[in-house]
Amino acid sequence: MKQQNEDRFRHRDLNWLSFNERVLQEAEDDLNPLYERIKFLAIFSSNLDEYFRVRVSQLRQMKRVKKSIRKSLALRPTRITKQIIEKVKEQQNRFGEIYNGRIIPELAKNGIKILEANNYNEDQQKFVSSFFNNKVEEFIKPILLDTSKENELFLENSVLYFLITFEDKNKLGIVNIPVEACGRFVPIEDDSSFHYITYLDEIIRHEAYKLFPTEHITGIFEIKLSRDAELYIDDIYEGVLAEKIYESLKQRTDGQPTRLLYDAGMPKPIQKRIRRLLKLGKVDMMPGGKYHNFKDFFSFPDPTENKKLHYEDLKPLPHKVLDKSKDYFKDISEKDQALHFPYMSFNYLENFLEQAATDKDVTEIMISLYRVADESDLTSSLLKALENGKKVTVFVEAKARFDEENNIIWGRKFEEKGANVIYSYPKVKVHSKIMLICRNEGDTSQRYAYIGTGNFNSETASIYCDHAVFSANKVITKELHRLFRVLEGELIIPREKNLLISPFSTRQEFVKLIYNEIENAMAGKPAKITAKMNSLEDEEMVELLYKASNAGVEIRLLIRGFTCLIPGIKGMSENIYITSVVDRFLEHGRIYIFENDGDELMFFGSADWMNRNLDRRIEVISPVLDEDIKKEFKEILEIQLNDNVKARIQDKDESNMYVERKKGEKAIRSQYEIYNYLKEKHTS
């Protein structure tokens, strides 16, 4: 990895905080119904938890890497961590202002009040005591510590606890808050016109005296400890360098504490005591509000059942061909078919696989699974195919972050039923979203391909914006079949000419495509690069885009998450303009368009322009060869590029300013515009 130059490359972890700030902006935006704004607070909180478990923990661990290695990589873990903590504190304060200053009052306007323990009336106190005695107390495991003696305290990752202080200053109480068993929010029945809801936390706070009957409580403070996730060094570094880092970290204990979030009202002497008990550094202490784990607000109840407090339903749109299809194989063999999630139903993919599982002429099904859903129609169809004697080959990613256990469980289920299950190779993840079906048709074997930008997961398909194409194109299916043979170990390289496959050819082909635009610009020909991706981090790609900008290539990027490229700098990136759309759905698709002197080349698939996607993962980027689909993809992308409601400008100052709508200009909220565009296109 090259030495980073701050004038040319942003630090990915700092810029990621800009993305999470855009999520926080959605919690402020009155265009979003109240309960959706509450969900954006939950998303912000959930994102931040994962960020500390993965990214910040990695920075912390890098402090332990040998100084010579840190120097060669220009690593500055302590400095970056301090900058992160400072920015996160700002965002946490803003979070508190949104929650207390806007969300709570708006809930009250809609007849919903969140009650704290000190505001319970007599009847509510009786209800809370009864609820605690009958439904909560059995799940609580109070701990009384004598801090005058040496103690070892273990707190579980992301579990909520109360730290309780007593009149006897040598004692501390630790009480778990059993959210998983009891739920976080408890409605309280009342005769008034208001709907009252209280936190489980407040019920336990009210009844805490029962847990320590011999002690006099002087303070109750909520805390939450985040622990390291497994380090994913191979996502960033490679080869000998990765081995050296692993060697430096070989004494590391997995799951060590990385952040203690605590009630900012906790007195400093108590902060010091808990810090010593948990063996934390000062930098690991993060002050917060009275409550933590706002991701629980995903399940915040709506006792009013008021539809205006939620997004209106967007029913999945019918696909003009597949919706009426009685034979997917026939329709796909005649013409490529594209899907767009979540605007269209994931059922089309499930129906296709179901037909393959029961079709007597289908001989083989090959699929790569990165994040396996729980029991689903897709997994059921794969099991059915095995029962029907089909050869089924499943490539399971054993190192999909936080999904490892579920993926391996499903891999074993498929193995037990007779599938050929192949787990990912060491240091190479199978991140592609591909499926291939082989079918006997007369005297020949016909192949049918599915290539997508999103996982084979019906749950995420309802909230992630992704694209997919079914194709019987002989060139594409042949090359995809060769890739599956590589994954099975039958071939060493796929030798593709049309597909871009990481780690074999994606980088090289994108480099050629960008250089082609540079040469065209220098020759006075039309030159433009338009790309949509989740993240832009790879230094070679960033440098090439700077070079293209300086050559006069117009570069328009749509990047949802972080970018290490700094746009709009004279003499470096003045021809690069970047926006980011954060809205109701999570933008997840990747589309790349190159002007190519008027003969546009378009690609889509699973890879971002990140080092890991180009060099250390099995990724598939496909050319869009069907002219109708090419037009459809481009029109959808143009709608997103013209968003002037939910698009933010990613500028050199990281200001996250909304794209300004000119006077008289039509408001374009791209996700809704795309829905309407597809509705007209597929139902007319």
Wavefront OBJ file of the C-alpha trace (Angstrom):
o trace
v 0.000 0.000 0.000
v 1.372 3.420 -0.926
v 2.150 6.024 1.656
v -0.889 8.229 2.000
v -0.660 11.929 1.266
v -3.317 13.857 3.188
v -3.485 16.461 0.433
v -4.494 13.780 -2.061
v -6.274 11.092 -0.061
v -8.793 11.268 2.721
v -8.576 8.753 5.519
v -11.383 6.265 4.901
v -12.398 6.007 8.565
v -12.724 9.766 8.978
v -14.721 10.108 5.771
v -17.008 7.255 6.828
v -18.164 9.515 9.663
v -19.379 11.923 6.970
v -21.572 9.138 5.614
v -23.033 8.452 9.062
v -23.650 12.196 9.407
v -25.854 11.952 6.306
v -27.852 9.279 8.112
v -28.216 11.688 11.038
v -29.418 14.374 8.624
v -32.263 12.042 7.655
v -33.330 11.901 11.312
v -33.605 15.706 11.190
v -35.383 15.926 7.838
v -39.080 16.768 8.189
v -39.708 15.233 4.758
v -39.436 11.891 6.526
v -42.387 10.766 8.665
v -41.749 10.734 12.407
v -41.270 6.993 12.857
v -38.919 6.842 9.883
v -36.811 9.575 11.456
v -36.695 7.478 14.617
v -35.444 4.562 12.486
v -32.666 6.739 11.086
v -31.526 7.363 14.667
v -31.500 3.571 15.086
v -29.481 3.152 11.858
v -26.996 5.796 12.982
v -26.538 4.024 16.311
v -26.229 0.573 14.733
v -23.711 1.848 12.174
v -21.617 3.442 14.897
v -21.575 0.249 16.959
v -20.204 -1.758 14.032
v -17.745 1.023 13.208
v -16.255 0.878 16.701
v -16.208 -2.915 16.752
v -14.444 -3.173 13.407
v -12.745 -0.004 12.222
v -11.817 1.687 15.509
v -10.752 -1.610 17.059
v -8.454 -2.143 14.081
v -6.892 1.288 14.580
v -6.399 0.506 18.250
v -4.718 -2.778 17.414
v -2.452 -1.055 14.908
v -0.879 0.791 17.840
v 0.652 -2.553 18.756
v 2.143 -3.157 15.316
v 5.915 -2.763 15.181
v 6.922 0.860 14.727
v 8.918 0.094 11.577
v 5.831 -1.377 9.884
v 3.624 1.506 11.025
v 6.156 3.967 9.632
v 6.370 2.230 6.250
v 2.585 2.339 5.957
v 2.307 5.913 7.231
v -0.036 4.614 9.936
v -1.022 7.144 12.589
v -3.482 5.139 14.681
v -3.366 7.317 17.806
v -3.845 10.557 15.905
v -6.660 9.161 13.739
v -8.413 7.626 16.761
v -8.371 10.983 18.560
v -9.857 12.705 15.504
v -12.552 10.029 15.330
v -13.447 10.394 19.017
v -13.695 14.162 18.651
v -16.001 13.886 15.621
v -18.134 11.160 17.191
v -18.659 13.271 20.319
v -19.944 16.107 18.109
v -22.306 13.722 16.341
v -23.494 12.194 19.617
v -24.356 15.684 20.892
v -26.287 16.361 17.704
v -28.008 12.995 18.096
v -29.122 13.989 21.612
v -30.428 17.325 20.356
v -32.489 15.606 17.662
v -33.895 13.018 20.043
v -34.669 15.313 22.977
v -35.415 18.526 21.091
v -37.382 17.173 18.147
v -38.393 13.512 18.369
v -39.736 13.533 21.938
v -41.847 16.716 21.425
v -43.223 15.408 18.093
v -44.180 12.101 19.689
v -46.038 14.082 22.353
v -47.860 16.074 19.641
v -49.067 12.739 18.276
v -50.309 11.530 21.649
v -47.285 9.395 22.567
v -45.308 10.094 25.729
v -42.144 8.332 26.835
v -42.232 8.135 30.611
v -39.231 8.226 32.909
v -39.290 6.596 36.321
v -39.450 9.852 38.253
v -42.653 10.802 36.391
v -44.683 7.641 37.096
v -47.962 8.387 38.858
v -49.311 6.091 41.552
v -51.133 3.746 39.153
v -48.157 3.602 36.820
v -45.867 2.765 39.736
v -48.135 -0.179 40.628
v -48.104 -1.383 37.014
v -44.303 -1.075 36.793
v -43.760 -2.944 40.084
v -46.034 -5.765 38.970
v -44.380 -5.933 35.540
v -40.935 -6.065 37.139
v -41.898 -8.785 39.612
v -43.657 -11.000 37.060
v -41.719 -10.474 33.805
v -38.318 -8.936 34.441
v -36.727 -9.890 37.758
v -36.063 -13.536 36.820
v -33.755 -12.370 33.991
v -31.688 -9.994 36.121
v -28.333 -11.025 37.571
v -27.198 -8.267 39.958
v -23.517 -8.130 40.933
v -22.254 -6.380 44.063
v -18.563 -5.468 43.898
v -16.314 -4.468 46.765
v -13.870 -2.166 44.981
v -11.507 -2.066 47.944
v -10.497 -5.563 46.816
v -9.171 -6.675 43.446
v -12.022 -7.551 41.100
v -12.405 -8.868 37.585
v -15.459 -7.584 35.751
v -16.674 -8.967 32.432
v -19.364 -7.125 30.495
v -20.854 -8.685 27.362
v -20.543 -6.913 24.030
v -23.285 -4.324 23.366
v -25.397 -5.456 26.345
v -26.892 -2.667 28.459
v -26.017 -2.449 32.154
v -26.624 -0.121 35.062
v -23.653 0.920 37.146
v -25.046 1.628 40.613
v -23.315 3.614 43.338
v -24.062 3.320 47.044
v -23.579 5.275 50.222
v -20.756 2.830 50.949
v -18.211 4.215 48.473
v -16.268 0.933 48.402
v -19.171 -0.819 46.702
v -20.512 -0.776 43.133
v -23.503 -2.578 41.686
v -23.727 -3.963 38.134
v -27.193 -4.815 36.803
v -27.902 -6.213 33.345
v -30.869 -4.820 31.402
v -32.410 -7.947 29.767
v -33.663 -6.397 26.523
v -33.523 -9.647 24.572
v -35.807 -11.423 27.039
v -38.168 -8.564 27.890
v -38.077 -6.064 25.002
v -36.819 -2.495 25.294
v -40.145 -0.639 25.311
v -43.144 -1.315 27.533
v -46.559 0.284 26.859
v -48.351 1.379 30.021
v -52.112 1.221 29.974
v -53.752 4.461 31.071
v -57.207 6.015 30.963
v -55.945 9.330 29.601
v -55.883 10.438 25.963
v -52.120 9.789 25.794
v -50.336 6.574 24.932
v -47.595 6.059 27.512
v -44.463 4.056 26.776
v -41.577 3.483 29.148
v -38.116 2.036 28.686
v -37.356 -1.301 30.292
v -34.365 0.632 31.658
v -36.690 2.949 33.592
v -38.661 0.050 35.063
v -35.447 -1.472 36.419
v -34.249 1.940 37.605
v -37.509 2.337 39.564
v -37.223 -1.112 41.136
v -33.439 -1.233 41.661
v -33.763 -0.940 45.447
v -35.210 -4.481 45.467
v -31.979 -5.857 43.990
v -29.734 -4.474 46.745
v -32.003 -4.428 49.815
v -29.167 -3.855 52.298
v -27.584 -0.934 50.428
v -28.526 2.719 50.062
v -28.425 3.685 46.365
v -26.941 7.101 45.527
v -26.705 6.925 41.712
v -27.754 4.820 38.707
v -25.881 5.235 35.394
v -26.344 3.311 32.165
v -23.261 1.852 30.468
v -22.539 -0.240 27.370
v -19.261 -1.878 26.382
v -18.289 -2.524 22.751
v -15.814 -5.307 22.091
v -13.553 -5.861 19.102
v -14.851 -7.881 16.213
v -12.331 -10.155 14.514
v -9.685 -8.184 12.656
v -9.974 -8.313 8.881
v -6.413 -7.326 7.990
v -6.720 -8.982 4.570
v -9.415 -6.478 3.610
v -6.722 -3.776 3.498
v -3.255 -5.308 3.398
v -1.909 -8.273 1.481
v 0.885 -10.798 1.203
v 3.982 -10.485 3.353
v 2.758 -7.192 4.801
v -0.438 -8.793 6.133
v 1.612 -11.620 7.634
v 3.902 -9.126 9.393
v 0.908 -7.317 10.880
v -0.654 -10.584 12.014
v 2.670 -11.544 13.586
v 2.768 -8.232 15.464
v -0.725 -8.866 16.766
v -0.385 -12.553 17.610
v -0.769 -11.881 21.344
v -4.057 -10.083 20.791
v -7.083 -11.387 22.686
v -10.186 -11.415 20.489
v -13.146 -9.510 21.784
v -11.207 -7.124 23.987
v -13.001 -3.915 25.055
v -12.860 -1.066 22.567
v -15.355 1.542 23.835
v -17.347 2.179 26.993
v -20.372 4.356 26.365
v -21.527 5.879 29.640
v -24.044 8.384 30.967
v -22.275 11.761 30.829
v -23.813 12.548 34.224
v -21.595 9.933 35.879
v -19.208 11.607 38.385
v -15.539 11.555 37.359
v -14.386 9.436 40.342
v -16.895 6.752 39.289
v -15.683 6.979 35.673
v -12.152 6.271 36.887
v -13.276 3.304 38.977
v -15.136 1.603 36.157
v -12.295 2.356 33.759
v -9.845 0.599 36.077
v -12.196 -2.332 36.588
v -12.501 -2.866 32.824
v -8.816 -2.058 32.151
v -9.669 0.689 29.665
v -7.687 3.698 28.519
v -9.021 7.245 28.609
v -9.526 7.195 24.856
v -11.881 4.214 25.277
v -14.333 6.242 27.377
v -17.184 7.788 25.397
v -19.707 10.026 27.208
v -23.287 9.701 25.990
v -26.842 10.354 27.020
v -29.019 8.692 29.598
v -29.864 5.801 27.237
v -27.686 3.700 24.916
v -28.337 1.126 22.166
v -30.643 3.307 20.124
v -30.660 0.552 17.513
v -33.497 -0.843 19.651
v -35.637 1.958 18.201
v -36.091 -0.212 15.108
v -38.824 -1.845 17.208
v -40.260 1.270 18.866
v -44.031 0.649 19.088
v -46.681 2.835 17.482
v -49.792 2.502 19.661
v -51.654 5.055 17.478
v -51.330 2.950 14.274
v -51.238 6.299 12.471
v -50.162 5.676 8.854
v -49.015 9.283 8.497
v -46.193 8.591 10.934
v -44.667 6.030 8.552
v -43.625 5.843 4.913
v -46.475 5.106 2.555
v -46.437 1.558 1.212
v -44.667 1.095 -2.100
v -46.000 -2.138 -3.518
v -43.435 -4.110 -5.553
v -43.871 -3.351 -9.225
v -44.644 -6.078 -11.771
v -41.985 -6.930 -14.332
v -43.564 -6.602 -17.771
v -42.188 -9.954 -18.966
v -41.464 -12.076 -15.906
v -44.731 -11.220 -14.153
v -46.714 -13.033 -16.836
v -44.103 -15.658 -17.583
v -45.069 -19.310 -17.533
v -41.570 -20.372 -18.547
v -38.636 -18.261 -17.333
v -36.201 -20.257 -19.444
v -38.086 -19.467 -22.643
v -38.401 -15.741 -21.884
v -34.780 -15.352 -20.774
v -33.455 -17.271 -23.783
v -35.301 -14.851 -26.054
v -34.023 -11.702 -24.314
v -32.034 -10.632 -21.239
v -34.282 -9.520 -18.376
v -33.335 -6.958 -15.698
v -34.590 -6.621 -12.129
v -34.350 -3.612 -9.827
v -34.725 -4.126 -6.084
v -36.564 -3.161 -3.929
v -38.822 -1.647 -6.586
v -39.497 -5.149 -7.922
v -40.101 -8.277 -5.917
v -37.347 -10.716 -4.968
v -39.942 -13.379 -5.793
v -38.876 -13.289 -9.446
v -35.491 -14.712 -8.504
v -37.068 -17.213 -6.118
v -39.569 -18.289 -8.796
v -36.748 -18.795 -11.296
v -34.848 -21.006 -8.879
v -38.023 -22.894 -7.971
v -38.660 -23.610 -11.667
v -35.070 -24.808 -12.030
v -35.432 -27.073 -8.974
v -38.459 -28.844 -10.429
v -37.647 -28.743 -14.167
v -36.761 -32.246 -15.425
v -34.274 -30.859 -17.958
v -32.195 -28.879 -15.473
v -29.038 -30.796 -14.611
v -27.023 -28.433 -12.469
v -27.346 -25.316 -10.311
v -24.323 -23.273 -9.194
v -24.648 -20.323 -6.822
v -22.432 -18.119 -4.631
v -23.844 -17.147 -1.241
v -22.249 -14.255 0.645
v -24.894 -13.528 3.277
v -27.321 -16.417 3.634
v -30.790 -15.489 4.869
v -32.509 -17.625 7.458
v -35.051 -20.133 6.155
v -36.247 -18.739 2.821
v -37.849 -19.755 -0.470
v -34.408 -19.587 -2.080
v -32.778 -22.027 0.343
v -35.870 -24.263 0.159
v -35.591 -24.402 -3.636
v -31.918 -25.378 -3.434
v -32.816 -28.211 -1.047
v -35.660 -29.244 -3.345
v -33.276 -29.341 -6.325
v -31.091 -31.772 -4.379
v -34.092 -33.942 -3.575
v -34.910 -33.986 -7.290
v -31.456 -35.269 -8.180
v -29.923 -32.087 -9.536
v -26.242 -31.415 -9.049
v -26.039 -28.384 -6.764
v -22.798 -26.535 -6.107
v -22.907 -23.861 -3.425
v -20.040 -21.469 -2.737
v -20.402 -20.251 0.839
v -18.445 -17.264 2.112
v -17.224 -18.390 5.516
v -15.887 -14.944 6.424
v -18.813 -12.602 5.715
v -18.514 -10.242 8.659
v -20.996 -11.072 11.460
v -22.707 -13.718 9.262
v -20.046 -16.407 9.562
v -22.014 -18.681 11.887
v -25.235 -18.579 9.869
v -23.368 -19.138 6.588
v -21.560 -22.187 7.954
v -24.792 -23.627 9.400
v -26.398 -23.403 5.966
v -23.309 -24.822 4.292
v -23.609 -27.899 6.495
v -27.331 -28.220 5.754
v -26.616 -28.229 2.027
v -23.775 -30.723 2.499
v -26.023 -33.078 4.452
v -28.484 -33.085 1.561
v -25.771 -33.917 -0.970
v -24.708 -30.522 -2.304
v -21.135 -29.833 -3.319
v -20.356 -27.077 -0.815
v -17.158 -25.088 -1.234
v -16.126 -22.601 1.419
v -14.114 -19.512 0.555
v -10.368 -19.755 0.244
v -8.040 -18.312 2.893
v -7.585 -14.574 2.291
v -9.954 -14.557 -0.722
v -13.646 -13.873 -0.174
v -16.306 -14.886 -2.678
v -18.258 -11.634 -2.791
v -19.846 -12.013 -6.252
v -23.616 -12.374 -6.563
v -23.888 -15.000 -9.301
v -25.889 -18.070 -10.238
v -25.658 -20.405 -13.231
v -28.163 -23.046 -14.276
v -27.388 -25.770 -16.828
v -30.299 -27.238 -18.756
v -30.585 -29.850 -21.482
v -32.476 -28.469 -24.469
v -32.621 -30.931 -27.351
v -29.104 -32.050 -28.199
v -27.402 -29.126 -26.466
v -26.829 -27.879 -22.952
v -28.044 -24.312 -22.480
v -26.796 -22.151 -19.626
v -28.766 -19.433 -17.820
v -26.973 -16.803 -15.753
v -28.015 -14.444 -12.986
v -25.611 -11.619 -12.142
v -26.478 -9.049 -9.484
v -25.155 -6.292 -7.276
v -26.956 -7.512 -4.129
v -26.979 -10.642 -1.983
v -29.291 -13.614 -2.440
v -31.287 -12.446 0.541
v -35.001 -11.590 0.426
v -34.777 -9.438 3.572
v -32.061 -7.106 2.310
v -33.679 -7.056 -1.152
v -36.605 -5.167 0.382
v -34.422 -2.321 1.672
v -31.291 -2.305 -0.561
v -31.333 -0.700 -4.034
v -29.744 -3.264 -6.336
v -29.743 -4.345 -9.978
v -29.646 -7.797 -11.544
v -29.763 -9.357 -14.991
v -30.939 -12.790 -16.143
v -29.142 -13.811 -19.324
v -28.763 -16.753 -21.670
v -26.092 -14.902 -23.663
v -23.642 -17.633 -24.688
v -20.564 -15.434 -24.244
v -21.525 -14.356 -20.705
v -22.715 -17.783 -19.560
v -19.611 -19.516 -20.918
v -17.306 -17.155 -19.050
v -19.374 -17.432 -15.881
v -19.198 -21.219 -16.140
v -15.406 -20.988 -16.371
v -15.391 -18.899 -13.183
v -17.419 -21.540 -11.361
v -14.866 -24.118 -12.515
v -12.131 -21.922 -11.032
v -14.037 -21.809 -7.744
v -14.315 -25.605 -7.836
v -10.562 -25.855 -8.351
v -10.775 -27.308 -11.872
v -9.201 -24.242 -13.520
v -6.549 -21.836 -12.300
v -7.776 -18.697 -14.124
v -11.097 -18.029 -15.882
v -9.580 -16.497 -19.095
v -12.501 -14.103 -19.577
v -12.802 -11.529 -22.375
v -16.104 -9.866 -21.526
v -16.685 -10.281 -17.799
v -14.427 -8.401 -15.394
v -13.521 -10.870 -12.667
v -11.563 -10.011 -9.536
v -8.831 -10.674 -8.671
v -7.944 -11.717 -12.226
v -8.892 -8.862 -14.532
v -11.126 -6.213 -12.955
v -8.375 -3.805 -12.018
v -6.546 -4.153 -15.335
v -9.706 -3.617 -17.379
v -10.848 -0.578 -15.395
v -7.359 0.908 -15.748
v -7.536 0.394 -19.546
v -11.005 1.954 -19.694
v -9.890 5.046 -17.757
v -6.739 5.429 -19.862
v -8.893 5.186 -22.975
v -10.909 8.180 -21.730
v -7.671 10.075 -20.958
v -6.365 9.469 -24.475
v -9.673 10.526 -26.027
v -9.741 13.735 -23.978
v -6.186 14.580 -25.012
v -7.149 13.960 -28.644
v -10.071 16.378 -28.324
v -12.700 13.618 -28.427
v -15.688 13.321 -26.045
v -14.457 11.819 -22.762
v -16.539 11.077 -19.705
v -16.682 8.621 -16.804
v -19.895 8.141 -14.853
v -19.827 5.715 -11.950
v -22.044 4.707 -9.069
v -20.586 2.694 -6.187
v -20.728 2.265 -2.433
v -17.158 3.316 -1.633
v -14.046 4.613 -3.388
v -10.798 3.800 -1.617
v -8.257 2.245 -3.990
v -5.290 4.611 -4.390
v -4.426 3.553 -7.931
v -7.995 4.228 -9.067
v -8.033 7.585 -7.245
v -4.745 8.630 -8.844
v -6.021 7.603 -12.279
v -9.183 9.656 -11.778
v -7.019 12.657 -10.829
v -4.990 12.073 -14.003
v -8.183 11.825 -16.059
v -9.521 15.017 -14.496
v -6.341 16.873 -15.397
v -6.581 15.551 -18.956
v -10.058 17.050 -19.263
v -12.205 13.951 -18.726
v -15.563 14.848 -17.179
v -16.033 12.613 -14.131
v -19.376 12.280 -12.383
v -19.506 9.984 -9.367
v -22.350 8.846 -7.140
v -20.900 7.367 -3.944
v -23.121 6.389 -1.053
v -20.474 5.803 1.592
v -16.909 6.980 2.024
v -14.487 8.231 -0.604
v -10.740 8.762 -0.269
v -10.768 10.975 -3.389
v -10.902 14.724 -2.729
v -12.983 16.405 -5.467
v -12.984 19.968 -6.759
v -9.297 20.802 -6.185
v -7.829 23.017 -8.899
v -5.049 21.275 -10.788
v -5.960 17.893 -9.291
v -9.663 17.080 -9.350
v -11.511 20.129 -10.657
v -13.404 18.009 -13.231
v -14.690 15.561 -10.612
v -18.123 16.059 -9.047
v -19.491 13.666 -6.418
v -22.896 13.362 -4.794
v -24.314 10.884 -2.310
v -27.940 9.828 -1.949
v -29.199 8.683 1.465
v -32.939 8.113 1.605
v -35.606 5.554 2.398
v -33.632 2.655 0.881
v -29.917 1.882 1.093
v -28.200 2.562 -2.230
v -26.139 -0.534 -3.008
v -25.839 -0.938 -6.784
v -22.688 -0.437 -8.843
v -22.838 0.900 -12.402
v -19.869 2.104 -14.478
v -20.188 3.997 -17.783
v -17.351 5.048 -20.091
v -18.001 7.462 -22.986
v -15.612 5.606 -25.335
v -15.771 8.301 -28.030
v -19.556 8.041 -28.344
v -19.788 4.224 -28.275
v -20.661 3.947 -24.584
v -19.512 0.971 -22.559
v -21.569 0.083 -19.473
v -20.790 -2.378 -16.682
v -22.500 -3.417 -13.452
v -21.784 -5.908 -10.681
v -20.570 -6.572 -7.164
v -17.279 -4.650 -6.948
v -16.592 -1.169 -5.630
v -13.343 0.613 -6.423
v -11.755 -0.632 -3.230
v -8.479 -2.472 -2.959
v -10.136 -5.550 -1.468
v -12.784 -5.708 -4.227
v -10.224 -5.413 -6.992
v -7.475 -7.641 -5.615
v -8.652 -9.959 -2.832
v -12.229 -10.962 -3.510
v -13.961 -12.989 -6.167
v -16.093 -10.311 -7.821
v -18.001 -10.235 -11.096
v -18.555 -7.091 -13.132
v -20.580 -7.705 -16.286
v -20.915 -5.624 -19.433
v -24.503 -4.610 -20.142
v -24.951 -5.996 -23.656
v -28.726 -5.780 -24.136
v -29.490 -2.333 -25.552
v -32.891 -2.043 -23.836
v -31.421 -2.876 -20.449
v -28.523 -0.523 -21.113
v -31.010 2.279 -21.757
v -32.997 1.374 -18.629
v -29.898 1.318 -16.413
v -28.720 4.645 -17.805
v -32.074 6.359 -17.319
v -32.252 5.109 -13.730
v -28.721 6.348 -13.073
v -29.506 9.750 -14.622
v -32.481 10.130 -12.282
v -30.131 9.536 -9.343
v -27.517 11.934 -10.689
v -30.207 14.633 -10.923
v -31.558 14.111 -7.387
v -32.050 17.532 -5.767
v -33.938 16.459 -2.654
v -31.896 13.713 -0.975
v -28.523 14.164 -2.697
v -25.627 15.700 -0.769
v -22.500 17.124 -2.343
v -19.283 15.386 -1.326
v -16.960 18.352 -1.612
v -13.404 19.034 -0.463
v -14.712 20.417 2.857
v -16.934 17.393 3.612
v -19.787 19.790 4.324
v -22.593 17.379 3.348
v -24.573 20.240 1.844
v -27.770 19.236 0.043
v -27.810 19.771 -3.711
v -29.497 23.135 -4.158
v -32.692 23.157 -6.204
v -32.843 26.086 -8.564
v -35.870 28.355 -8.583
v -38.697 26.780 -10.572
v -36.809 23.493 -10.913
v -38.767 20.282 -10.382
v -38.058 18.482 -7.112
v -36.414 15.125 -7.912
v -36.349 12.638 -5.056
v -34.656 9.893 -7.025
v -35.905 6.780 -5.243
v -39.525 7.812 -5.741
v -38.814 9.007 -9.292
v -37.262 5.619 -10.121
v -40.321 3.863 -8.720
v -42.579 5.964 -10.948
v -40.263 5.500 -13.941
v -40.309 1.698 -13.585
v -44.035 1.692 -12.939
v -44.672 3.482 -16.224
v -42.134 1.391 -18.136
v -43.327 -2.004 -16.918
v -47.091 -1.470 -16.686
v -47.793 0.597 -19.798
l 1 2 3 4 5 6 7 8 9 10 11 12 13 14 15 16 17 18 19 20 21 22 23 24 25 26 27 28 29 30 31 32 33 34 35 36 37 38 39 40 41 42 43 44 45 46 47 48 49 50 51 52 53 54 55 56 57 58 59 60 61 62 63 64 65 66 67 68 69 70 71 72 73 74 75 76 77 78 79 80 81 82 83 84 85 86 87 88 89 90 91 92 93 94 95 96 97 98 99 100 101 102 103 104 105 106 107 108 109 110 111 112 113 114 115 116 117 118 119 120 121 122 123 124 125 126 127 128 129 130 131 132 133 134 135 136 137 138 139 140 141 142 143 144 145 146 147 148 149 150 151 152 153 154 155 156 157 158 159 160 161 162 163 164 165 166 167 168 169 170 171 172 173 174 175 176 177 178 179 180 181 182 183 184 185 186 187 188 189 190 191 192 193 194 195 196 197 198 199 200 201 202 203 204 205 206 207 208 209 210 211 212 213 214 215 216 217 218 219 220 221 222 223 224 225 226 227 228 229 230 231 232 233 234 235 236 237 238 239 240 241 242 243 244 245 246 247 248 249 250 251 252 253 254 255 256 257 258 259 260 261 262 263 264 265 266 267 268 269 270 271 272 273 274 275 276 277 278 279 280 281 282 283 284 285 286 287 288 289 290 291 292 293 294 295 296 297 298 299 300 301 302 303 304 305 306 307 308 309 310 311 312 313 314 315 316 317 318 319 320 321 322 323 324 325 326 327 328 329 330 331 332 333 334 335 336 337 338 339 340 341 342 343 344 345 346 347 348 349 350 351 352 353 354 355 356 357 358 359 360 361 362 363 364 365 366 367 368 369 370 371 372 373 374 375 376 377 378 379 380 381 382 383 384 385 386 387 388 389 390 391 392 393 394 395 396 397 398 399 400 401 402 403 404 405 406 407 408 409 410 411 412 413 414 415 416 417 418 419 420 421 422 423 424 425 426 427 428 429 430 431 432 433 434 435 436 437 438 439 440 441 442 443 444 445 446 447 448 449 450 451 452 453 454 455 456 457 458 459 460 461 462 463 464 465 466 467 468 469 470 471 472 473 474 475 476 477 478 479 480 481 482 483 484 485 486 487 488 489 490 491 492 493 494 495 496 497 498 499 500 501 502 503 504 505 506 507 508 509 510 511 512 513 514 515 516 517 518 519 520 521 522 523 524 525 526 527 528 529 530 531 532 533 534 535 536 537 538 539 540 541 542 543 544 545 546 547 548 549 550 551 552 553 554 555 556 557 558 559 560 561 562 563 564 565 566 567 568 569 570 571 572 573 574 575 576 577 578 579 580 581 582 583 584 585 586 587 588 589 590 591 592 593 594 595 596 597 598 599 600 601 602 603 604 605 606 607 608 609 610 611 612 613 614 615 616 617 618 619 620 621 622 623 624 625 626 627 628 629 630 631 632 633 634 635 636 637 638 639 640 641 642 643 644 645 646 647 648 649 650 651 652 653 654 655 656 657 658 659 660 661 662 663 664 665 666 667 668 669 670 671 672 673 674 675 676 677 678 679 680 681 682 683 684
